[in-house]
Amino acid sequence: MISFRPDDDALLARLEEEVAAAHFWQAVSTPDIPQPPRLAGIFSALGVERSEAIAAVEAGRTDSFLARLIDGASTGTLPIAAIHAAAVLFERLAPLPRFAGTDRGRALELASLRAWCRLTEKPDLLRGIAEAAAGEDAAKVDLEILIQDLPFHTLEAIEKRALIGARERTAASRSALQLLGTAASLENNRYGRRARTAIDRILDEATAAPLEAIHEAKAQESDKLAEGALVTLAAVWEWADRPLVLETQTLEMADHFLWAWNKADGKGPIKERTMRQLAPLVESLAARIERDSGEMFAWSALCAQSLIFLSDDLLTQADRVATAERAVRVCPTHRNARSRLAFHRADAALARIARNTRDGLEEADRLLADGERLFPASPSVRNARERWEAAALRLGVSRNTPT
């Protein structure tokens, strides 16, 4: 009978891990890319999950194995050594042809960053890994700083990639920006704050040229420069996944020019073209306010005025009225919104007065009462009320609303 010594069992386990590692690498890589030398170590680091992981790889369930690593390393539920091994593995996998530039590749990058964050939460256990990495230089290295700075290396690499193409709004830059946005939303710690700072820098880079053009447009009173800059800012907003900070900044910049174009003769076409480009930003801001008016109160007046500018160029009267009504809902005290909606109420009342019927006058009375509530000083409402009074006298209709 053949008996195995402990060393034999360890050797057999090591061979199983090496075979599984080779099969895993063949499944995810290409023949010209060498297998990382310590790849097999991730299986032994998994502890109680080792056998299940090996079985999954040998059965061809590579995606299942990777999904477990990503989840466990990101949330910190794997053993510390496995989290470390996974963080390094994810960094190796993300650039491979199978993953590069894909959602799965971005998921691997994010998982690597989050794995490093989880490691810094266990400094005592991580210290041994850091000491091993430092080797003979361990005595010369501040291991505490090294441990806390580990996630920043990944963050800085992602930020650098995002900055490179920010002005041109490249797909690669956008992908890196999205990765930072996800990290900022998931990591409620100094690494999440650092990701938000990186996002601010990338947006500053992306908006630098159009903001400079805005200042030039004001100085030169150039409509062409202003229109081009505002359209570019809207494009940056879309490219950056519609951040609130850029949404409000763009609409604030636009407000200056829209008022000028609104008051000037012959500037209707440029105002209309610009508002078509800014309409998605206005819609987005209005929706944010409607979801949380308290949190978004500071932007309600800007949004209401933007809606009024937008309503000027809508094709149908029904759309213009609906947009004015929305402006009042977004900012109930906004003078221009209330004035515009009162005008529409008067216009609708006149159409009903023209029917010269009792039912028409009763409907008109209700519309005018709302107009008077919205904007008592409205000349349109006052004139329509005078028309109503004359028609009511002819038809013997009494006013049902209080004066």
HULIN-V263400 format. One line per field, one symbol per residue. ss: DSSP state (H for helix, E for strand, L for the rest). psi: psi as a letter, one per 20 degrees, with the letter a starting at -180 (. if undefined). A space follows every 50 residues. Layout:
ss->???
psi->???
This chain:
ss->LLLLLHHHHHHHHHHHHHHHHHHHHHHHLLLLLLLLLLLLHHHHHLHHHH HHHHHHHHLLLHHHHHHHHHHHHHHLLLLHHHHHHHHHHHHHHHLLLLLL LLHHHHHHHHHHHHHHHHHHLLHHHHHHHHHHHHHHHHHHLLHHHHHHHH HHHHHHHHHHHHHHLLLLLLHHHHHHHHHHHHHHHHLLLHHHHHHHHHHH HHHHHHHHHHHHHHHHHHHHLLHHHHHHHHHHHHHHHHHLLLLHHHHHHH HHHHHHHHHHHHHLLLLHHHHHHHHHHHHHHHHHHHHHHHHLLLLLHHHH HHHHHHHHHHHLLLLLHHHHHHHHHHHHHHLLLLHHHHHHHHHHHHHHHH HHHLLLLHHHHHHHHHHHHHHHHHLLLLHHHHHHHHHHHHHHHHHLLLLL LLL
psi->ppqprhhgghgggggghggggghghhhiaqhioqpphkhhhhghiicijg ghggggghjjlghggghgggghhhijirqghhgghgggghhhhhiqhhhp jrhhghhggghgghghghhiimhghhhgghghhhcijhhipnhgggghig hhggghgggghhhgjghilrhgggghghghggghhhomahhghhhhgggg hghgghigghhhhghhhghilohgggggghhghhhggghjklqghhghgg hgghgghhgghhiqqjjgghgggghhhighgggggghghhhnhghjhhjg gggghhhgghhhjqhqhghgghhghhghhgnhjoghghgghgghggghgh hhhihlqggghgghggghhgghggnhjphggghhhhhggghhghikpqpi qq.
